Amino acid sequence: MEFRLVADTFQRLEKTSERLELISILASLFSHADASNVHMIVYLLQGRVSAPYTGIEIGLGEKLVEEAISRAFGVDKGEVERLYKELGDLGIVAERLASHKRQMTLFSEPLTLERVYGNFYRIATASGEGATETKVRLLVDLLKDAEPLEARYVVRIPLGRLRLGIGDATILEALALSKLGDRAYREDLERAYNYVSDLGHVARLLFEEGLEGVRNVRPVVGIPIRPALAQRASSLEEILQKTGGECAAEAKYDGFRLQIHKKGSDVWIFSRRLENMTGLFPDITSAVLQQVDAEEAIFEGEAIAYNEETGEFYPFQVTIQRKRKYGVEKAAEEYPLKLFAFDIVFLNGEDLTPRPYSERREILESIIKPGDTVVPSERIVARSVKELRDFFESCVERGLEGIIAKDLKAPYIAGARKWAWIKYKRVMKSQLSDTLDLVIVGYYKGRGKRAQLGIGGILGAVYDPSDDTFKTVAKVGSGFTEEQFVELKNLLDEIAIPHKHPRVVARIDADVWVEPKYVITVLADEITRSPNHTAAWDGERGLALRFPRAVSFVREDKGPEDATTVEELVEMYKQQKHVKVGEGEDSY
Ligand code: ATP
């Protein structure tokens, strides 16, 4: 396929933020693709060449890209830098230089999608001595033959600055529309995606085997499955009511969710965001080999740093620091981890996801041999509020976050937040049943003392899967220390953009807009109606947080689509102790 077609499409996508139009433009591009190259389009749209879990990233820094532009167009680096300062976008710099060049040279070989993807793949995987030179050369090779518009995207892709306003959900809908004639088939594609976490793979499968192939997708050892998530309850009564009067209740450990894959003597460990973290957990890897009695298995657990002497659990921050601050080996000694295994989705060739929780749990317990590191999560089966309360209180007393109740009859629902799992946490000094995870979409420069820092607060948004956008819900100015503000500003300046991001829906301005990338956890006193925020907008007002304060720094374990959703926000609004649903002006 000609890359020209891809570049034209990208340009059209850039010009609109109307979702149905985005989908139809993209669907028309897919209609030119076939099973051999559809995955290339899908990856390039996301600025990648492979699924995120593979860890293969193009990631070229500005300096290398400037070097490649200078070599490709025969201008010196000072000139490239000057143009960058003037135009503010290296993509546009390359486009301009390519159009000058075009007037001077007569022929070049037209770029194809395959060649562009191939070069980027080689850039992403080049390693060892001379890798930097190889990467620059591969980019120069593309730029030399690029038409001006193509040059714009050939530069933006490796810099991770496509910003087309396209999220996973939009890609799935466009694939469904293009290949199956109806956006509604997104659900089938999403189900497959939840099992294999690889949009390119799902796209190829759709083109190769059609809907049947997509519907037959099962978990595969070595490829992460998207995790099941929990709903939240505002009372223990509600939990029993949602689970039909009987449920399991497990301790909710505030650690690090790990998905463990085992095949013979190979072990893979994936984070909640499905990154491959095997190298960080040698202790867990060897414990799994010793303690898990299965040839092939995919199971999940919460890893938490644990003090054997005092029997005390360390908080999440300590668990996570282990990977940053200390050498991996030393950390494993100082903060030994326990892995509280809580679910299993695959065993020796069998997909266990359709089986009820009670059976999966039994299977899980049967394959864990006694040992120090891997242990089944603590749990009870409860039939009364009293049993639930006693268990909840004993968990909180020991410094745990609360409980997760599980519907005994429910299957494992990958990638979804359903009532099969219900969390009930201890949240202090708040009307709300939980904290919220907000995506930062912009920041404010701050007044007074904060003016010196250059940042005084952020604009936070929740995720709306129905149209794949981020809708604002609060300005958050407290909860960060000065050092954290400084660090945050540095992080945000790297992803600052001149206008509101196409996937952000806002009625108020930020001083600096940023790409929706980072997630923070906030606690608020309550959720109120507000004409300023767009979350759960009813035509006149949306929902906003009252007295929000950050209770975490940037969450490394969450991406923007993992933020609290609009639906959850509405649910939490209804659960607030003083809001009487169905009365007065409330329309939810
Ligand atoms: P939170 O931000 O409240 O920790 P989350 O958004 O990361 O939650 P939720 O779906 O809200 O995810 O809560 C489930 C999380 O709780 C899981 O992702 C997992 O990391 C953690 N967890 C701790 N103990 C358990 C358990 N026994 N069973 C399932 N999940 C558990």
Boltz pocket constraint, residues with backbone or C-beta under 6 A from the ligand:
constraints:
  - pocket:
      binder: B
      contacts: [[A, 228], [A, 229], [A, 230], [A, 231], [A, 250], [A, 251], [A, 252], [A, 253], [A, 254], [A, 255], [A, 256], [A, 257], [A, 272], [A, 302], [A, 340], [A, 342], [A, 377], [A, 378], [A, 404], [A, 423], [A, 562]]
      max_distance: 6.0
